[in-house]
Amino acid sequence: MSPIVSNVQAVTWQMAVMWAIGAVMIFLAIRKEMEPTLLLPMGFGCILCNLPNSGAVEVLETLFQAGVANELFPLLLFIGIGAMIDFGPLLSDPKLLLFGAAAQFGIFFTLSLASLFGFELRDAASIAIIGAADGPTSIFVANALDSHYTAAIIVAAYSYMALVPIVQPFCIRLITTRRERRIRMDYTPGSISRTTRIVFPIVVTVIAGLVAPDSVALVGFLMFGNLLRECGVLKTLSEAAQNILANLISLLLGLTVAVRMQAESFLVPQTLLILALGLVAFMFDTFGGVLFAKLVNLFAKKKINPMIGAAGISAFPMSSRVIAKMAKEEDPYNFILMQAAGANVAGQVASVIAGGLILALVGPMV
């Protein structure tokens, strides 16, 4: 037998399973339109990297080291996300920041739970950040902590972002009454000056740098993207960041992350446990936001629709749309989209600060 033939790797059942997983991702991206800019390339990359003697592995590993291992791709993606965000609803009602903070409860709850299940602290922290419902933050933290389960964490993070319309309504209905879900909230849009909109991302970056220095890269790139949007003199760059940059980086992320989805490292019992713990983190983030809103209502004269608290997760803008839709289903004349959007962008900021706090707490110990 020639050396060329003898070096051919046999197809294994593990490879076939990974092909099936890749096919499911492609199906969800195309048929269900679940995070298609990421799940489609990730699904195809999963198949690509699990072919016998795949020549794509070395290429994608090089790209992984160049763009993911050094956190470059997630940070560039944050510029695009920042350019998409309108902080107007939050600036009109700054107390919504509290709901963004409360909806990060699941992260710290799951950190403790994952540790109890025997994960190393760096892996437990990386798993917990799935609760942020923010893919780039999950990638950034998992890589910064050199987690053993980066691929599973990223798959879980983006999967649960796509499942917001299913998971969040279920969680909300578990702990609220119909009467609470029908609470109407008045919204009076404040007059936010251009100066305020420009100063806000700069101030947030400085405060984050002072309070949680490890979060300043995440927050800073997010706020720089928002500054591109609000400055008024870089419209072309802002539009490019929102569309071309965000889509291109998402595509590259999906393909390169797939190199960590090779059968021998992905098909392990810990992967299923990570998916389960990620769901716990996501659900408890939702519970935390809703329960905080209910606590506020015990003392507030003007009641808050507790569903607003659920929008405090970081899945922007999907969560705010889901909450607004739920409110209209309960009461066709209940319009809480702007308040939900304010809590949602607050959650975006809070999630990256939470990621920085996780790095500060865990980083020195690994």
N, C-alpha and C positions, 0 to 999 in steps of 0.2 A: 504494500500500500504506500502511495506517495506521501511525503510529509505534509503536503497541502491538504489531502483528504483526511489524514489522521488528526489534524488540528481542528477539524470542524466540530463545533460543540453540538451535542444532541439537544433536541427540544425536550424540555421537562414539563411536568404538570404545573410546576410553579410559574414557569413562563406563560403557560396557557391561561392561568388565573390572572396574571398581570395584564395579558392582552384583553381579557374580559373586563377588568377594571378600567383599562384605558377606553374600551368601547363604551362602557357606561358613561364615563365622563364626556365623551364626544356626543353621545345621545342626549345627555342632559343639557349640554351646551347648545345643540342645534334644535332639538325638539322642544325642550322646556325653556330654552333661553336663560339658563342659570349661569351667570357669570361667564358668558361665552368667550370673552377676550382672554380669559385665563384657563378655563376648563378645557377648551378645545385644544390649544397647544399642549397643555399638560397631559391630556388623554393621548394625543398622538405621540408625544414624547415618551410616555409610559410604554407604549407598544414598541417604539423605536429602540429604546434602551433594553428591552427584554427579548430581542431577537438573538439567535445564536451568533456568537462572535461579532456582535454589533460594532461596526466601525464608528457609530455615532457617539458611543460612550466617551471615548477619549476627547472628541471635539466638544461635547457638552460639558464634560468635566472641566476643560480649560475655560469655557465660558462661565461656568459656575464659580470658579475661583476668581475670575476677573470681575464678575458683576454681582454675585450673591454673597460669597464668603466674606467680601469686604464691605457688604451692605450698600454698595453703590446703586443697584437697581431699586431696592425699596425706597431709598432716599430720593431718587429721581422721580419715582412714582408719586411720592408725597408732594412734590412740586405741582404735578398735574392735579392731584386731589385738592390741594389748597386753592388752585386757580378756579376750581369748580364751586367752591363754598361761598355762600353769601352769609356773612355774619350779621346781617341786618336784623333778623328776628331776635337773635340773642342780644344784640346791643340795645334793642328796644325793651327788652325784659331781662336784665342781667341775672335775676334770681334763678333763671333756668340753668345756670352753671351748676347749681346744687344738684339738679337731677342728673346731669352728666357725671358728676362725682359719685352719686349714690349708685348709679347703674354699673359701677366697676366692682361692686361687692363680690360678684362671682369669681373674679380673678383671684382674690386673696383667699376666698373659701376653698377654691379648687387647688391652690398651691398647698394648703395644708392636707387636703384629701389625697392628692397625688403622692405626697411624701409618705402618708400612711400606707399607701399601696406599694411602697418600696422603691419608688423612683428616686434616683439621685436628685439632690436639690436643684441642680442646674436644669435637669430634665423636667422636674416638677414645675419649676418656674416657667419654663418654656411652654409646657402644656397649659398652665393656668392662663397664659396670655391669650389663648384661643377665645376666652370669654370676652375679650375686647371687641370681637366681631370685626376685626380690622386685619386684613391679610398682610399688608406691608409691615405693620407693627409685629405681628407674629413671626414673620421672616427675620426681621431685624433682631428681635430678642433671641430667637432660637439660634441664630448664627453667632451673635455676640457671646452667648453662653456656651457655644460649641455643643449643642444638644446632640444626642445620639439618634434622635427621632425627628429630625428637621422635616423630612418629606411627609411623614404622617401628620405632623402638626400643621403644616401648610395645607394639606388636603382637607383636614378637619376644619381649619379656620375658614377657608373659602367655601366649603360645603355648607357650613352653618350660616354664613352670610347669605348664600343663595336660598336657604330654607327659612329665612326670616318670616315670610308670609304664612308659613305653616306653624313654626315653633312659637312665635310670639303671641298670636291670638290664643293658642292653647294655654300658654302660661298665664296670660292676662285674665282669661275667663275663670281659671282656677281660683284666683284670689280677689276677684272683684264681683260686685253685684251689678245687675243690669242698671239699677238706679245710679250707681257710681259711674258707669260707662256712659250714661246719658247726661252727665253734668256739662252744662254749657259754659264756655269761657269767652269773655269779651276780649277782642284784640283791637287795640288802637295803635296803628303803626306810628312809631316815633320818627321824628325828623332827624335822621342820622347824617351829620355833615360829612363831606368828603374828607376833611381833615381827620375826623374821628375814625373813619374807615381806614385811613392810611396809618394812623398812629397805633391803632389796635393791634395789628400783627407784630409790630415792633415791640410794644409794651409786653405782650404775651410772651414773646421770645426771651426778653430780658428777665421777666419774672420766673419763667420756667428754668432759665439758666441759673438763677440764684437759689431757687427752691429745690429743684431736682436736676442738677447738672448733667446727669446721664441721659436726660430726656431732651437735651437742647438740640441734638442733631435731628431727631424726629420732629420736634416742635418747630425748630428753625426752618427746615425745608418746607414743612407744611405752611408756615406763615409767610415764607418767601413767595410761594406760589400764590397765596392770597394777596400779597402786596402787588404782584404782577397784575392781578385782576383789578385791584382798587386804585392803583396809581393813576390810571387814565392816560398814560403816555406810551404804554407798551401793549396795546390791544392785540396786535398781531402775535406777539410772544405769548400773551395770555391764552389766546385761542389755540395756538400751537401746543401749549402745555396741556390744556384740557383735552385735546383730541389726539394729535399726532404723538406727542411724547407719552401720554398716559397709555394709549393703545399699544404703541410699539414696545414700551417697557413691560407691559402686561404679557405681551406675546413672548418676549424673551424670557421673562420669569417662568412662564409656564413650561417652556421647552427645557430650560436649564435645571429647574427643580426636579424634572422627571428623571435626571441622572441619579437622584437619590431614591428612586422608586424601583430599583432593581430587586428582583424576587427574593434573593437571599437575605436582604436586609429589611425588606418591607413586609414580607409575609411572616411575621412573628406575632405571638400572642399580645405583646405590648401594643401593637398597632390598634387592635380592637379596643383595648383598654383606653388608649389615648382618645379614640373616637368617642367612647362613652364619657370620659372625663371632660372632653371638650363640650359635649352636650350639656353636662352638669354646669360647667362654667357659664355657658350661654344662657341657660335657663335661670340660674341664680342671679345673673346680671339683670335680667328682666324682672325677677322677683324683687331684687333690691331697689330698683327704680320705682316700681309700683308701690311697694310698702312704704318707701320714704314719702311719696306723695300722700298716701293715706295718713301717715303720721302728721304731716303738715296740716292736713285737713282737720285734725283734732283741735287745732288751735287757731286756724285761719277763719276769719269771718267770711271771706270770699273763697268759696271752695274751688279746688283744682281738680280737673278730671284726672284721676290717678293713672290713666293710660299714658299721659304725658311722660310719666316717669320711665315707662318702658322705652320710650324714644331716646332715652339717654345713653343707649348703647351706641357703638360707633359705626353701625352699618348704614352709612349715609349714601343717598337719601332714602333708601328703601324702607327703613324702619318708620320714619315720619310719615311716609305715604301709607304704610300699613295701618298705623294708628289712626290717621285721618279717615281712612276707609272704614275702619271698625266703628268710629264715632258716627259716621253717616248711616251705617247699617242699623245702629241702635236708634238714631234720631236723624231723619233726612235733613233737618235744619241745624244740625250741630256741626259747625266748621271750626276745627282746631288744628288745621294744617300748619299755620304759622307758629303756634306755640310748640307743636311737635317738632317742627323744623329747627326751632331755636334750641330745644333740648337735644336734638340729634347732632347739631354742630358742636354743642357743648360736650357731648359724648365723644366726638372726634378728638377734641383737644384733650379731654380727660383720659382717653385711652392711651394716647402717646405719653402723657405724663405718668400714667400708671406703669407703662412699659419702662420708662426711665427709673421709676422707683424700684421696680423689680430688679433692674440691673444694678442699682445702687445697693440693694439689700443682699442680693445673691452673688453679684460679680466678685467681690473680694474673697468669697469663700470657696470659689471653684478653682 
